[in-house]
Amino acid sequence: MTKADLVEAIQAASGMTKLEGGETLEALLEIIKDTLIDGEDVKIAGFGKFAVKEKGDRRGRNPQTGEEITIQARKILTYQPSAMLKAKING
């Protein structure tokens, strides 16, 4: 499903125009992005939880040369579906 598909679904479900549906979706995505950038989790009841986690430095290996390297610390985005969503997906 693409962003355009989501806009059409919002428009169909709410009776909004496509423009209003698109603006609503964009606003929601900006709020989620800003919240995650600020280091807060985003929990949506019945859907799941988005969180930013920190990964520390770790040792790795260059697959072409076999040389050991240090992979720098970084932040990753994780998603954990809710139990309700898991149950619906699994029937």
N, C-alpha and C positions, 0 to 999 in steps of 0.2 A: 504494500500500500504506500503510495506516495503522498507528499504534502497536498498535492492537488486533489487526490482522492479523499483525504481527510477533510479538506474544505468542502467538497461536495457532500460528504456525509454529515458534516455539521449543518450545512445549509438545508439538507433534506430533513434532518431530525428536528431542527429548531424553527424552520420557516424564515430564517435570516436570508438576506441576499448573499450571493457568493462573495461580494466585497466585504460585507459584515462578517461572514464566516471566516474569510481569510485574515481579516484584522484581528478577530478573536483568537484564532490559532496562533498568529504571530505574537500577540501579546502574551498568551499562555507560555509559549516556548521561550520568550525573553525572560519571563519571571522565573521559569525553571532554570535557565542558563545562569542568570544572575545569582540565584540562590546557591547553586552548586559552586560557582566561582567564589562566593563568599565563604565556602566551606561548610555550609549547612546541608543536611540531608533533605530530600524531597520524598515525602510519603504520601501516596495516593491510595486511600482506602479501597479495597477490592481490586487494586491493580498491582501495586508493588512499591518498592523503595529504590531510589537512586541515591548513590553516595559516592563521594570522592575519597579514595584511600591513598595512602602514601606507601610507596615501595622503596625500600632502602637500596643502597649500593649492593651490587652482587657481582660475582666473578662469572665471566663467560668466556667463550672461545670463538675466535674467528674461524668459520668453517672452511675457508679457502686456505689459510696458512697454518691453522692449528695454534696460533699465538693466543695466549691468555690475555684477556682485556677486562677492564672494570666497566660494568654497565652502570651508568649514573642513576642516582635516585630520581624518582619521578612520581607523578600523581596519575592515578588511573580512575576511570569512571566505572562503577559497578551497578548492576541492576539485580534486585532480588524480587521475583514475583511473589505476590501474596498467596497465602494458602488457598483462598477462594478462587483465584485465577488458575492456580495449578489444578485444583479439583475440576473446574469447568473444562480445562484443556484435556484432562485425562478421562473425562466422561464420568 
